[in-house]
């Protein structure tokens, strides 16, 4: 099958129609494709060509027999039909960003648009990062200490306020460290490469939190290559665990299981750290839960708990990046895995206990967990309690920048539609409009 073809723009009057905007907000591609056909005169065969699909798949989507869940495909449809990214809850698409006007005395060069990874990988000789690196002349241990301190601060801010707004700073630091590494050698070079791997993982996490999964995968892959070059198999396990979680969110739970198991293999080959293994088994449990494989999920949860018990008193031996996985995290993640399996009555008390224990500064985590609590309560028919928990999450959402959390808000909002006339739902919807506008 040939790739997507070019297309100019959808009619402005179509983009302004309330039914179109509602279809985009709901990512209802059956309605979107039908409206494109009726109002823009673009027939299914042309839609297929523009979006890189087969005509039969487009027909199934239009008939409501098939949906679109993978973010890569949604982005491809947005680009093929020229649907503005914001309408579908995506970042601005590359074609929406104006190209800077070139000076007239210089003919434009015919170039293809660079990928995000190419932009992040190159550092033009006139950039500030180059000048700083040249001025430094030599990397010192104090330089490394300052850079590591910045990374620790980024993780703190990510935990408190979400990672989406950190992306430019993290990617800038990554480029800077890569530039410094070009003029370093010996142990300093090794330390800079390890730091670059950590920054690439952090960049991947920030894009994951922004729900830009393709870009996140690119940075995670970069982190994996860097840690492989260093022979740091424990950190490779860390990156693979992030990729497993991303695959779970991106609707690829089978891939998520494979990545979690590969992470466990990498960790065993290095130094079977029990706290690391506990976290990795929980990532596997999430993936099995997404597959609705209850026996495998329960086995993974049991292994996670057993490894955590082995880690007691040895927390200081574990890598710093896994120490967030404490008993509170084990409890609340067990609740989330059970919630994904549909075992709401067992999940609810675990998530309640996790929320009770969590620190107030962990605002994004608390917002996530409050929405999971609301979900378990809604599954049990506890409408009043579910709306109350969701309002707590909304109040936390106002202080963070995390499209992943916003995604939970919209998902919970959709699940309340059958109860739209109930008083608790009316109150929640009013609060949602106050917080989100």
C-alpha positions as CSV (number, residue, x, y, z in Angstrom):
1,X,0.0,0.0,0.0
2,X,1.4,3.4,-0.9
3,X,1.9,6.0,1.8
4,X,-0.3,9.0,2.6
5,X,-0.8,11.6,-0.2
6,X,-0.8,15.4,0.0
7,X,-4.0,17.5,0.7
8,X,-4.5,21.2,1.1
9,X,-7.1,22.0,3.8
10,X,-10.6,21.2,4.9
11,X,-13.3,23.9,4.2
12,X,-13.4,26.6,7.0
13,X,-17.1,26.2,7.3
14,X,-16.8,22.5,8.1
15,X,-14.1,23.2,10.8
16,X,-16.5,25.7,12.4
17,X,-19.5,23.4,12.5
18,X,-20.5,22.3,16.1
19,X,-21.1,18.7,15.0
20,X,-17.6,18.6,13.5
21,X,-16.0,20.0,16.6
22,X,-17.9,17.6,18.9
23,X,-16.9,14.6,16.7
24,X,-13.2,15.7,16.9
25,X,-13.4,16.2,20.7
26,X,-14.8,12.7,21.0
27,X,-12.4,11.3,18.4
28,X,-15.4,9.8,16.7
29,X,-13.8,9.0,13.3
30,X,-16.9,7.4,12.0
31,X,-18.6,10.8,12.1
32,X,-15.5,12.6,11.1
33,X,-15.1,10.6,7.9
34,X,-18.8,10.9,7.1
35,X,-18.6,14.7,7.5
36,X,-15.5,14.9,5.4
37,X,-17.4,13.0,2.7
38,X,-20.6,15.0,2.9
39,X,-19.3,18.5,3.5
40,X,-15.9,18.4,1.9
41,X,-16.6,16.0,-1.0
42,X,-13.7,13.7,-0.1
43,X,-14.8,10.2,-0.8
44,X,-13.7,7.1,1.2
45,X,-11.1,6.0,-1.4
46,X,-9.5,9.4,-1.3
47,X,-9.6,9.5,2.6
48,X,-7.8,6.1,2.5
49,X,-5.1,7.5,0.2
50,X,-4.7,10.6,2.3
51,X,-4.5,8.7,5.6
52,X,-2.4,5.8,4.5
53,X,-5.2,3.3,5.0
54,X,-7.0,0.7,2.9
55,X,-10.4,1.7,1.6
56,X,-12.0,-1.3,3.4
57,X,-10.6,-0.1,6.7
58,X,-12.1,3.4,6.1
59,X,-15.4,1.8,5.2
60,X,-15.4,-0.2,8.4
61,X,-14.7,3.0,10.4
62,X,-17.4,4.9,8.7
63,X,-19.9,2.1,9.4
64,X,-19.0,2.1,13.1
65,X,-17.5,-1.4,13.0
66,X,-14.0,-0.3,13.8
67,X,-12.4,2.6,15.7
68,X,-9.0,4.3,15.9
69,X,-7.1,4.1,19.2
70,X,-3.4,4.2,18.3
71,X,-2.0,7.7,18.6
72,X,0.3,7.2,15.5
73,X,-2.8,6.5,13.3
74,X,-4.7,9.4,14.8
75,X,-1.8,11.7,14.0
76,X,-1.6,10.3,10.5
77,X,-5.3,11.0,9.9
78,X,-4.9,14.6,11.3
79,X,-2.0,15.2,8.9
80,X,-3.6,13.5,5.9
81,X,-6.9,15.4,6.2
82,X,-5.3,18.5,7.6
83,X,-7.3,18.5,10.9
84,X,-5.8,21.0,13.3
85,X,-4.1,19.1,16.1
86,X,-5.9,20.9,18.9
87,X,-9.3,19.7,17.6
88,X,-8.2,16.1,18.2
89,X,-6.3,16.8,21.5
90,X,-2.9,16.7,19.8
91,X,0.0,19.1,19.8
92,X,0.2,21.5,16.8
93,X,1.0,19.5,13.7
94,X,4.2,20.5,11.8
95,X,2.2,21.9,8.9
96,X,0.4,24.3,11.2
97,X,3.6,26.0,12.3
98,X,4.4,28.9,9.9
99,X,7.7,28.6,8.1
100,X,10.0,31.7,8.8
101,X,10.3,34.1,5.9
102,X,13.6,33.8,4.2
103,X,15.6,36.9,3.1
104,X,15.2,37.7,-0.6
105,X,19.0,37.5,-1.4
106,X,19.1,33.9,-0.6
107,X,17.3,31.3,-2.7
108,X,15.4,28.7,-0.7
109,X,16.9,25.2,-0.5
110,X,14.8,22.3,-1.5
111,X,14.8,20.2,1.7
112,X,12.5,17.7,3.2
113,X,11.1,18.5,6.7
114,X,13.5,17.1,9.4
115,X,12.2,14.8,11.9
116,X,12.0,15.8,15.6
117,X,14.9,13.4,16.4
118,X,17.0,15.0,13.7
119,X,16.3,18.5,15.2
120,X,17.2,17.3,18.6
121,X,20.3,15.5,17.4
122,X,22.0,18.4,15.5
123,X,23.5,21.4,17.1
124,X,24.4,24.1,14.5
125,X,27.8,25.7,15.1
126,X,26.4,29.1,15.9
127,X,24.1,27.9,18.6
128,X,24.5,29.1,22.2
129,X,25.2,25.6,23.4
130,X,28.3,25.4,21.1
131,X,29.5,28.8,22.3
132,X,29.1,27.8,25.9
133,X,30.9,24.5,25.3
134,X,33.8,26.3,23.6
135,X,34.0,28.8,26.3
136,X,34.1,26.1,29.0
137,X,37.0,24.5,27.2
138,X,36.9,21.5,29.5
139,X,34.2,19.7,31.4
140,X,34.8,19.5,35.1
141,X,33.4,17.4,38.0
142,X,31.5,20.6,39.2
143,X,29.9,20.8,35.7
144,X,28.6,17.3,36.0
145,X,27.4,18.0,39.6
146,X,25.5,21.0,38.4
147,X,23.9,19.2,35.5
148,X,22.9,16.3,37.7
149,X,21.3,18.7,40.1
150,X,19.3,20.2,37.2
151,X,18.0,16.7,36.3
152,X,17.0,16.0,39.9
153,X,15.1,19.4,39.9
154,X,13.4,18.4,36.6
155,X,12.1,15.2,38.2
156,X,10.9,17.0,41.2
157,X,9.0,19.5,39.1
158,X,7.6,16.7,36.9
159,X,6.3,15.0,40.1
160,X,4.7,18.2,41.4
161,X,3.4,19.9,38.3
162,X,3.6,17.5,35.3
163,X,6.3,17.1,32.6
164,X,4.7,18.7,29.6
165,X,6.1,22.2,30.2
166,X,9.6,20.8,30.9
167,X,10.2,19.6,27.3
168,X,12.1,22.6,25.9
169,X,14.4,22.8,28.9
170,X,15.1,19.1,29.0
171,X,15.8,18.8,25.3
172,X,18.0,21.8,25.4
173,X,20.0,20.3,28.3
174,X,20.3,17.0,26.3
175,X,21.7,18.8,23.3
176,X,24.2,20.7,25.6
177,X,25.4,17.5,27.2
178,X,25.8,15.8,23.9
179,X,27.9,18.8,22.7
180,X,30.1,18.6,25.8
181,X,30.6,14.9,25.3
182,X,32.2,15.6,21.9
183,X,35.2,17.3,23.5
184,X,35.5,15.0,26.6
185,X,37.3,11.7,27.1
186,X,37.9,9.0,29.7
187,X,35.7,8.9,32.8
188,X,34.2,12.3,32.1
189,X,33.0,11.1,28.7
190,X,31.5,8.0,30.3
191,X,29.7,10.2,32.9
192,X,28.4,12.6,30.2
193,X,27.0,9.8,28.2
194,X,25.3,8.4,31.2
195,X,23.8,11.8,31.9
196,X,22.7,12.1,28.3
197,X,20.9,8.8,28.7
198,X,19.1,10.1,31.8
199,X,18.1,13.3,30.0
200,X,16.9,11.4,26.9
201,X,14.7,9.2,29.3
202,X,13.4,12.4,31.0
203,X,12.6,13.9,27.6
204,X,10.8,10.8,26.6
205,X,8.8,10.9,29.9
206,X,7.9,14.6,29.4
207,X,6.6,13.8,25.9
208,X,4.8,10.8,27.2
209,X,3.1,12.9,29.8
210,X,2.2,15.3,27.0
211,X,0.6,12.3,25.2
212,X,2.9,12.8,22.2
213,X,3.7,9.1,22.2
214,X,5.7,8.9,18.9
215,X,8.1,11.6,20.0
216,X,8.4,10.0,23.5
217,X,9.3,6.7,21.8
218,X,12.0,8.4,19.9
219,X,13.6,9.7,23.0
220,X,13.2,6.5,24.9
221,X,15.0,4.7,22.0
222,X,17.8,7.2,22.2
223,X,18.1,6.6,26.0
224,X,18.2,2.9,25.3
225,X,21.0,3.2,22.8
226,X,23.0,5.4,25.1
227,X,22.7,3.1,28.1
228,X,23.5,0.1,25.9
229,X,26.7,1.8,24.8
230,X,27.6,2.3,28.4
231,X,26.8,-1.4,29.2
232,X,24.4,-0.2,31.9
233,X,21.9,-3.0,31.9
234,X,20.0,-1.8,35.0
235,X,19.3,1.6,33.3
236,X,18.3,-0.2,30.1
237,X,15.8,-2.0,32.2
238,X,14.6,1.3,33.5
239,X,14.1,2.7,30.0
240,X,12.4,-0.5,28.8
241,X,9.9,-0.2,31.7
242,X,9.0,3.3,30.5
243,X,8.5,2.0,27.0
244,X,6.3,-0.8,28.4
245,X,4.1,1.8,30.2
246,X,3.9,3.9,27.0
247,X,2.8,0.8,25.1
248,X,0.1,0.2,27.6
249,X,-1.2,3.7,27.3
250,X,-0.9,3.6,23.5
251,X,-3.1,0.6,23.2
252,X,-0.4,-2.0,22.6
253,X,-0.6,-4.2,25.7
254,X,1.0,-7.2,24.0
255,X,4.1,-5.1,23.3
256,X,3.9,-3.8,26.8
257,X,4.2,-7.3,28.2
258,X,7.1,-8.1,25.9
259,X,9.0,-4.9,26.9
260,X,8.4,-5.4,30.7
261,X,9.7,-9.0,30.4
262,X,12.7,-7.8,28.4
263,X,13.4,-5.2,31.1
264,X,13.3,-8.0,33.8
265,X,15.8,-10.0,31.7
266,X,18.1,-7.0,31.5
267,X,17.9,-6.3,35.2
268,X,18.7,-10.0,36.0
269,X,21.7,-9.9,33.7
270,X,23.1,-6.9,35.6
271,X,22.4,-7.2,39.3
272,X,19.0,-8.5,40.3
273,X,18.0,-5.6,42.5
274,X,14.8,-6.5,44.3
275,X,13.3,-3.0,44.3
276,X,14.0,-2.7,40.5
277,X,12.4,-6.1,40.0
278,X,9.4,-5.2,42.1
279,X,8.8,-2.1,39.9
280,X,9.3,-4.1,36.7
281,X,6.8,-6.8,37.7
282,X,4.2,-4.1,38.4
283,X,4.7,-2.7,34.9
284,X,4.1,-6.3,33.6
285,X,1.0,-6.5,35.8
286,X,-0.4,-3.3,34.2
287,X,0.1,-4.7,30.7
288,X,-1.6,-8.0,31.6
289,X,-4.5,-6.1,33.1
290,X,-4.9,-4.1,29.9
291,X,-5.1,-7.5,28.1
292,X,-7.7,-8.6,30.7
293,X,-5.4,-11.6,31.5
294,X,-6.4,-11.9,35.2
295,X,-4.2,-15.0,36.1
296,X,-1.0,-13.4,34.6
297,X,-1.8,-10.1,36.2
298,X,-2.2,-11.6,39.7
299,X,1.0,-13.6,39.3
300,X,2.9,-10.4,38.3
301,X,1.4,-8.5,41.3
302,X,2.5,-11.4,43.6
303,X,6.0,-11.3,42.2
304,X,6.1,-7.6,42.6
305,X,5.1,-7.8,46.3
306,X,7.6,-10.6,47.0
307,X,10.4,-8.7,45.5
308,X,9.4,-5.6,47.5
309,X,9.6,-7.6,50.7
310,X,13.1,-8.7,49.7
311,X,14.1,-5.1,49.2
312,X,13.2,-4.0,52.7
313,X,16.2,-2.6,54.5
314,X,18.2,-2.5,51.3
315,X,16.6,0.6,49.7
316,X,19.9,2.5,49.8
317,X,21.4,-0.2,47.5
318,X,18.9,0.5,44.8
319,X,19.5,3.0,42.0
320,X,18.2,6.5,42.7
321,X,15.8,6.4,39.8
322,X,13.7,3.5,41.3
323,X,13.5,4.7,44.9
324,X,10.2,6.4,44.2
325,X,8.7,2.9,44.2
326,X,8.0,2.7,47.9
327,X,5.3,0.8,49.8
328,X,2.7,3.5,49.0
329,X,3.4,3.2,45.3
330,X,3.2,-0.6,45.5
331,X,-0.2,-0.4,47.2
332,X,-1.7,2.2,44.8
333,X,-0.3,0.5,41.7
334,X,-1.8,-2.8,42.8
335,X,-5.1,-1.0,43.1
336,X,-4.8,0.4,39.6
337,X,-3.9,-3.0,38.1
338,X,-7.0,-4.5,39.8
339,X,-9.1,-1.6,38.6
340,X,-7.9,-2.2,35.0
341,X,-9.1,-5.8,35.4
342,X,-12.5,-4.5,36.4
343,X,-12.1,-5.7,40.1
344,X,-13.4,-2.3,41.4
345,X,-14.4,-3.5,45.0
346,X,-10.9,-4.9,45.6
347,X,-9.1,-1.9,44.0
348,X,-11.0,0.9,45.8
349,X,-9.6,0.4,49.4
350,X,-6.0,0.1,48.0
351,X,-6.2,3.4,46.1
352,X,-7.9,5.1,49.1
353,X,-4.9,3.9,51.2
354,X,-2.4,5.1,48.7
355,X,-4.0,8.6,48.5
356,X,-4.0,8.7,52.3
357,X,-0.3,8.0,52.4
358,X,0.9,10.2,49.5
359,X,2.6,13.5,50.1
360,X,0.7,16.7,49.3
361,X,3.5,17.7,46.9
362,X,2.9,14.7,44.7
363,X,0.1,16.6,42.9
364,X,0.1,14.8,39.6
365,X,0.3,11.4,41.2
366,X,-2.6,12.3,43.5
367,X,-4.6,13.6,40.6
368,X,-4.2,10.4,38.7
369,X,-5.0,8.3,41.7
370,X,-8.1,10.3,42.6
371,X,-9.4,9.7,39.1
372,X,-8.7,6.0,39.4
373,X,-10.6,6.0,42.7
374,X,-13.5,7.8,41.0
375,X,-13.5,5.2,38.3
376,X,-13.6,2.3,40.7
377,X,-16.5,4.0,42.6
378,X,-18.4,4.6,39.4
379,X,-18.0,0.9,38.4
380,X,-19.7,0.0,41.7
381,X,-22.6,2.5,41.2
382,X,-21.4,4.9,43.8
383,X,-22.2,8.0,41.8
384,X,-22.0,10.5,44.7
385,X,-18.6,9.2,45.9
386,X,-17.3,9.0,42.3
387,X,-18.1,12.6,41.5
388,X,-16.6,13.8,44.9
389,X,-13.4,11.9,44.2
390,X,-13.3,13.4,40.6
391,X,-13.8,16.9,42.0
392,X,-10.7,16.3,44.3
393,X,-8.8,15.3,41.2
394,X,-10.0,18.4,39.3
395,X,-8.7,20.7,42.0
396,X,-5.3,19.1,41.7
397,X,-5.4,19.3,37.9
398,X,-5.6,23.1,38.1
399,X,-2.1,23.2,39.4
400,X,-0.4,20.8,37.0
401,X,0.4,20.7,33.3
402,X,-0.2,17.1,32.3
403,X,-2.2,16.2,29.2
404,X,-2.3,12.6,30.5
405,X,-4.2,13.8,33.5
406,X,-6.4,15.9,31.2
407,X,-7.1,12.7,29.3
408,X,-8.4,11.1,32.4
409,X,-10.7,14.1,33.0
410,X,-12.2,13.8,29.5
411,X,-12.5,10.0,29.8
412,X,-14.4,10.3,33.1
413,X,-16.6,13.1,31.6
414,X,-17.6,10.7,28.8
415,X,-18.4,7.9,31.3
416,X,-20.8,10.3,33.1
417,X,-22.9,10.9,30.0
418,X,-25.6,8.3,30.9
419,X,-26.0,10.1,34.3
420,X,-26.1,13.6,33.0
421,X,-29.4,14.5,34.8
422,X,-28.2,13.4,38.2
423,X,-27.4,16.1,40.7
424,X,-23.8,14.9,41.6
425,X,-23.0,14.9,37.9
426,X,-24.4,18.3,37.3
427,X,-22.3,19.6,40.2
428,X,-19.2,17.9,38.8
429,X,-19.7,19.3,35.3
430,X,-20.1,22.8,36.8
431,X,-16.8,22.4,38.7
432,X,-15.1,21.0,35.6
433,X,-16.1,24.0,33.6
434,X,-14.8,26.3,36.3
435,X,-11.4,24.6,36.5
436,X,-10.9,23.8,32.8
437,X,-12.8,26.7,31.2
